[in-house]
Amino acid sequence: MIGRLILKRRIFVRDSGLQGPRGSRGRLALAGIVVLALIVLLPLRLVLGLAAPDAVSARSVEGSVWDARIAELNVGPLPLGTVEAGLEPLPLLIGRAQFAISREGFAAHAFAGGGISRASGSLALPDGLGGLPVSAITFGDFSADFSGGACREASGTLGLTLTSLGPLLPDAITLSGKARCEKGALVVPMRGAQGMEQLTLRLTGDGRWQADLVLAGLPTETADALRAGGFDARPGGIGIATSGAF
């Protein structure tokens, strides 16, 4: 009997602690603790499922929104592989969700609303880029902000490595250039080491991209062989265009 009275008293004391002005503060504190726990333990998988564009896919996502591992992450035609990812707290103070993404040889910051910041490193492209035999894409402190569905600001460099274009051009071609915004699109005009190879990459806010490659100064037999493979005549050389969408 005495034990039941003590138990009832404890329950009464606990319940009475949530009544009145002090009880209101207690309920607010309890609610704050619950919300904080939910935020800290929120799985990144749920956030990506709600906020990620259709072009983003992954085999699995494990961990919280602050510290997670994403296996076989793909952003359109770009296979990022398995990366470590986490929400950065400081940008949240200005109302922007920004994720840090890293793997061996590559690191970047991605915005939930669209865009990338301070990307550095390289990614292999085993399937190429459209009709071009692109084997790798290289980022040099590259940033592009696509807020509002259009390119607002871009900086840094972007590069592409093309494998052999045929038996008469057996060597790989490496091109790079500085990024800029032009009429709402991201534009990167690239040049090769000799200046005879030029490629312009254009990406719009709706995920559509276009790459136009122009080669100049080629021997006649080399140019003829490339024209037979899909290149067409351009002022001062030959070229080929390819396009796609994320």
C-alpha positions in Angstrom: 0.0 0.0 0.0 2.8 2.4 1.0 4.6 1.6 -2.3 1.5 2.4 -4.4 1.1 5.7 -2.6 4.7 6.7 -3.3 4.3 5.7 -7.0 1.2 7.7 -7.3 2.9 10.7 -5.7 5.8 10.5 -8.1 3.4 10.4 -11.0 1.5 13.4 -9.6 4.7 15.4 -9.1 5.7 14.7 -12.7 2.3 15.6 -14.1 2.1 18.7 -12.0 5.5 19.7 -13.2 4.0 20.2 -16.7 1.1 22.4 -15.4 1.1 26.2 -14.9 3.8 28.7 -16.1 6.7 26.4 -15.2 4.9 23.5 -17.0 4.6 25.6 -20.2 8.3 26.2 -20.1 8.8 22.5 -19.5 6.6 21.5 -22.4 8.4 23.9 -24.7 11.8 22.5 -23.6 10.6 19.0 -24.1 9.3 19.8 -27.6 12.6 21.5 -28.4 14.5 18.4 -27.4 12.3 16.2 -29.5 12.7 18.5 -32.5 16.4 18.7 -32.1 16.7 14.9 -31.8 14.6 14.5 -35.0 16.9 17.0 -36.8 20.1 15.4 -35.6 18.9 11.9 -36.5 17.1 12.8 -39.7 18.2 10.3 -42.4 19.7 11.9 -45.5 17.8 9.3 -47.6 14.5 11.0 -46.7 15.9 14.5 -47.6 17.2 13.3 -50.9 13.9 11.6 -51.7 12.0 14.9 -51.1 14.5 17.5 -52.5 16.8 15.8 -55.0 16.1 16.5 -58.7 15.1 13.6 -60.9 18.6 13.5 -62.5 20.1 12.4 -59.1 20.1 8.7 -58.4 22.0 6.4 -56.0 22.1 2.7 -55.1 21.9 3.4 -51.4 22.1 6.2 -48.8 23.2 5.4 -45.2 23.5 7.8 -42.3 22.0 11.1 -41.0 21.6 14.3 -42.9 24.8 15.5 -41.2 27.1 12.5 -42.0 26.1 10.0 -44.6 27.5 7.7 -47.2 26.0 7.5 -50.7 26.8 4.5 -52.8 26.9 4.9 -56.6 25.7 8.4 -56.8 24.9 9.7 -60.3 24.0 13.2 -61.3 22.8 13.0 -64.9 25.6 11.6 -67.0 28.2 12.2 -64.2 28.9 9.1 -62.1 30.3 10.3 -58.8 30.7 6.8 -57.3 30.5 6.3 -53.6 30.8 9.6 -51.7 30.7 11.0 -48.2 28.0 13.7 -47.8 26.7 15.9 -45.1 24.6 19.1 -44.6 26.7 22.1 -43.7 25.3 24.1 -40.8 26.6 27.6 -41.5 24.7 28.2 -44.8 21.5 27.3 -43.0 21.8 30.6 -41.1 21.1 32.4 -44.4 18.4 30.0 -45.4 20.4 27.9 -47.9 20.8 24.1 -47.8 24.4 23.2 -48.9 25.9 19.7 -48.8 29.6 18.8 -48.7 30.4 15.9 -51.0 33.8 14.2 -51.2 35.5 11.1 -52.4 39.1 10.2 -53.3 40.2 12.7 -56.0 37.0 14.8 -55.9 35.3 17.3 -53.6 32.5 19.8 -54.0 29.6 21.6 -52.3 26.2 21.1 -53.8 23.1 23.4 -53.3 19.7 21.9 -52.7 18.1 24.5 -55.0 20.5 23.8 -57.9 24.2 24.5 -58.4 27.6 23.5 -57.3 30.4 25.3 -55.5 34.2 24.9 -55.2 34.3 21.6 -57.1 37.9 20.3 -57.6 39.2 17.0 -58.9 38.2 14.7 -61.8 35.6 12.1 -62.6 35.7 9.3 -65.1 33.1 9.1 -67.8 33.0 5.5 -68.9 30.0 6.1 -71.2 31.4 9.2 -72.8 29.5 12.4 -73.3 26.8 12.0 -75.9 28.5 11.3 -79.2 31.9 12.4 -78.0 34.5 9.9 -76.6 35.0 11.9 -73.4 36.9 9.7 -70.8 37.1 12.2 -68.0 35.8 15.6 -66.8 38.1 17.8 -64.6 37.0 20.6 -62.2 39.3 23.4 -61.0 37.6 25.4 -58.2 34.5 25.3 -60.4 31.3 27.0 -59.2 27.9 27.4 -61.0 24.8 28.9 -59.4 21.5 27.9 -61.1 19.1 29.5 -58.7 15.8 30.5 -60.3 16.2 28.0 -63.1 19.0 30.0 -64.8 22.8 30.4 -64.5 23.3 33.4 -62.2 27.0 33.1 -61.5 29.9 30.9 -62.6 33.6 30.7 -62.1 36.6 28.4 -62.1 37.6 26.0 -64.9 36.2 22.9 -66.5 38.1 20.4 -68.6 37.4 17.4 -70.8 39.7 14.6 -71.9 38.8 12.9 -75.2 40.2 9.5 -76.1 41.5 8.8 -79.6 39.2 10.0 -82.4 40.4 7.4 -84.8 43.6 5.7 -86.1 44.8 8.9 -87.7 44.4 10.8 -84.4 45.6 8.2 -81.8 46.5 10.6 -79.0 44.1 11.8 -76.3 42.9 15.4 -76.5 42.7 17.5 -73.4 40.7 20.8 -73.4 39.9 23.3 -70.6 38.4 26.7 -70.2 36.9 29.2 -67.8 33.2 29.0 -66.9 30.8 31.9 -67.4 27.0 32.6 -67.5 25.6 33.7 -70.8 21.9 34.4 -71.4 20.9 32.2 -68.5 23.1 29.3 -69.6 26.4 28.0 -68.3 28.9 28.3 -71.0 32.5 26.9 -71.0 34.6 27.6 -74.1 37.5 25.2 -74.0 40.8 25.0 -76.0 43.4 22.3 -76.4 47.1 22.6 -75.7 47.9 23.5 -79.3 45.0 25.9 -79.7 43.8 23.9 -82.8 41.1 22.1 -80.8 38.1 24.0 -79.5 35.0 22.7 -77.6 32.1 24.8 -76.3 30.0 23.2 -73.6 26.6 24.8 -72.9 24.2 23.8 -70.0 20.8 25.4 -69.4 18.8 25.5 -66.3 16.4 22.8 -67.4 19.2 20.3 -67.6 19.8 20.3 -71.3 23.4 20.4 -72.5 25.2 20.8 -75.8 28.8 20.2 -76.8 30.3 21.4 -80.0 33.9 20.3 -81.0 35.9 22.0 -83.7 39.2 20.8 -85.0 41.5 22.9 -87.3 44.7 22.4 -89.1 44.2 18.7 -89.8 45.8 16.9 -92.8 43.4 16.3 -95.7 43.3 12.5 -95.2 42.6 12.9 -91.4 39.8 15.4 -92.0 38.2 13.2 -94.7 38.3 10.2 -92.4 36.6 12.2 -89.6 34.0 13.5 -92.0 33.1 10.0 -92.9 32.6 9.3 -89.2 30.1 12.1 -88.7 32.1 15.4 -88.6 31.0 18.2 -90.9 32.8 21.1 -92.5 33.3 24.2 -90.4 35.0 27.5 -91.1 38.7 26.7 -90.9 38.2 23.0 -90.0 35.7 20.3 -89.2 33.4 19.8 -86.3 30.8 17.7 -84.6 28.0 18.6 -82.2 26.2 16.4 -79.6 23.6 17.1 -77.0 21.6 15.5 -74.2 19.7 16.2 -71.0 20.2 15.4 -67.3 
